[in-house]
Amino acid sequence: MSKRFLVLLTSFFLAVISPYSIAERYLGEFCWQVFNESNEPWWKYKFGVYEKEGGHFVLFGSVDYENTLSASHGNAILAGDSVKLTIISTDHEEGIEVWAETFAAKLNPSTLSGTWNALELVQRDNEEEVFGVRQRGSINLITCQ
């Protein structure tokens, strides 16, 4: 009897707390244009953005490098007078290369535009050497298409 009661109590507790552990609110689709240091447009991000409990934001979507889509995801927090955004992207482009990039941006909370820095690891197909690249520039919120 006590075992049955314990299972019932645990089940009730899990049922009550589970909605709170996955609480999120969909904020919509957000897109950004990324520019290099010379202010030339490089790539675009497109994300579905969710606000999680505690002021955390989660991003699921894609990065468009020269009309080639790759999966991408990230998170953001409001930190003082800015939004800190981190995005991770990676892909294998057949016959060209495999790459992985960590992108960090500091955005103005009222415009969601700002500056960025990224570290990228690249390995060309049929080569053993892996090389790293550091990039930076600006990022602007744009209308999604």
N, C-alpha and C positions, 0 to 999 in steps of 0.2 A: 504494500500500500504506500509506504513512504517513497519507494522508488518511482511509482506512478505519479505521485504528487510532485516530486522533484522534476520529473520530465515535463509535466504540465506547467509548472511554475517557470521553468527555463524556456519553454516554448512561448509562453505568454510574454515573458521579458523580451525575447528576441523579436517577437511580432510587434511589440510596442516601440522598441528603439530602432528598428530597421528603417522606417521612413526618414528618421532624422539623420542617419548615417549616410544616406544617399541624397539628401536634400540639395537640390540645385534648381536654378532658374535659367532658362534659355534666354539670352540677351539678343540673339540674332546673328546675322552674318556680317562679318567685318573683313575689309580688304585693305591692304597696304601696298603702296609702290615703294620699292627700295631703290635708292640712288647711291652711286659711288661718290668718292671725294670730289670728283669733277662735276658733280650734279647731273651725271648721265643716268638715265633709267636702266636698272639692271634686271630686277625680277619683281614678281608680285606674290603676295601671300593672300590666301582666301581661307577664312576660318569660321566655323560655327563656334560661338563663345558662350560658355556657361559660367554663371556665378555660383560658387560653392559657399557653404557656410563658413563664416570667419573671414570673409573678404578676399577669398582666393578665387582666381578666374582660370578656367581651363579652356584651351583652344584645340580644336580638332579640324584638320583640313589639308590644304595642299600648298605647294610652292610651284610657281610657273617660271622655269628657267628657259628662255628662248622657245616658248610654246611646247615645252616638255613638262608634263605634270609629274610631281613626286609627292609622296605622302609626307606630311609634316604635322607636328603637334607641339604644344607649349603650355606655359602657364604665366600668370601675371599677378602682381600684388601692387597695392597702393602703398608706397613707401615715402612718407613725408609729403613733399610737394611734387612728387613724380610717380609715374607708373613704371615699374621695372618688369620687362617682358623678356622671357627666354623662349627660344624656339629651337627645336631639334629637327633636322631634315637629313635624310640619307637615301641613296638610290644606287642601283647598278645600271648604267647605260650600256647596253650590249655593244661590244666592239669598241668601246671608248674608254670607260673608266668606272670605278666605284668610288663614291665620295660620302663623307659624313660631315655635317656642319652643325656647330653650336653658335647660335645667333643671340646676342644680348642687346636690348634696346632700352633707352631711357626716354620715356614719353611724357609730354605735357598732358595732364589729366583732362584739360578742357578741349584740346584738339586731337589727342591721341596720335600726335606726330612728334618726331624728335630725332635723336641720333642713335647710331648703332655701331657695334663692333662684332666681328665674327672670327671664329677659328675653324678652318676646314682641313680635313685630311683627305688626300686624293691618292689613288693608285691607278695608274693607266693599265688597261688590259695588256697582257703579255709582258709586263715589267714587274720586277720584284720590289723596286723602291717605292716607299710611301713618303710623300712630302706634305708639309704643312704650309698653309697660307693664312695670313691675317689680313682682314679687310675691314673697312669702316666707311661710314657715310651718313646719309640722312634717310629717314623713313617718314612717309606721309600717308595718313588715312585717306582712302579714295572710295568712291562709290563702286560697289560690286557690280560686275556685269555677268 
